[in-house]
């Protein structure tokens, strides 16, 4: 019995030993398979992917503009003389026909008086010539005078009548010039310039004694409606049509926005700037806008082609030009060419090359080659400047 018990224990020990060895061999094989799989998995590069972001269907550009009055008239002297008095100062509201200033012109007054005296003299001569002609004609029936003498006298009467008309026109000319002694507003508006003072000598050639240079006496501006002039680039040329509006701000009113309506465009581009002068109108009933103001103009127009943006870190430069690396359905890398529109601060505007569904590799490694198999992971927040630092992104990300 003892011998049989000993054999049974030996057999049990042998089976136990063989089972342990078998288990160890099986476990080693499992570890080897797991190690192989882990090694193969780590051998596949990991990448983070992004998608191209479509741009809005409208594009906005910001341009400088110049605001001018709807009408703006510089008023110059038409007669020479001394400023007797001015009645409207800077910023004064003026109605059409309001007196702005008066000019004292003694020499013009004297010439006007002389013209009126010359007219009276010519009228007296004309009366005498007409009377003489009538008497000559009355003596024709008696043949007291030759036909030649009668014809000459009648012609002299007609010539004298013409001299009267000339003298009358000369008086009218001086009367018109006398009216220029009074400077009046041409329309309702505001006085934006006053260059004269009492006692200044102004000349009809435009010079003023105090300055010695050609200058206007006043400038009157109609500011009920304003004109906005903008040099618009040629890329916006097709959109410069009736119905286009612009958002306008001025430095003196930074928190107020004005709406400018398209009026007209110079149908031609300046070859030096490749821009076209475009005119808008702005309602200014409260007179808040002043002529000569600098304006910041925001123009918005529809974009014909659909554009996308990607981070600048996703672009690859190779011998074939600008490209992006995308991950295909089978997990392989493919490089596709792109057409760059504009380079922005941290993004690139694409005209062609990608679609919204493409899985674009962000921060692609220089070791990536065409056809490589990659594994897509979620990058750590802040790694690619695209993934936001949110609680959801913190779970399961790859470093």
Secondary structure, 3 states (H helix, E strand, C coil): CHHHHHHHHHHHHHHHHHHHHHHHHHHHHHHHHHHHHHHHHHHCEEEEEECCEECCCEEEEEEEEEEEEEEEEEECCCCCEEEEEECCCCCCEECCCCEEEEEECHHHHHHHHHHHHHHHHHHHHHHHHHHHHHHHHHCCCCCCCCHHHHHHHHHHHHHHHHHHHHHHHHHHHHHHHHHCCEEECCCCEEEEEECCCCCCEECCCCEECCCCCECCCEEEEEEEEEEEEEEEEHHHHHHCCCCCEEEEEECCEEEEEEEEEEEEECCCCCCCCCEEEEEEEEECCCCCCCCCCEEEEEEEEECCCCCEEEEHHHEEEECCEEEEEEECCCCEEEEEECEEEEECCCEEEEEECCCCCCCEEECCCCCCCCCCEEEECCECCCCCCCCCCCHHHHCCCEC
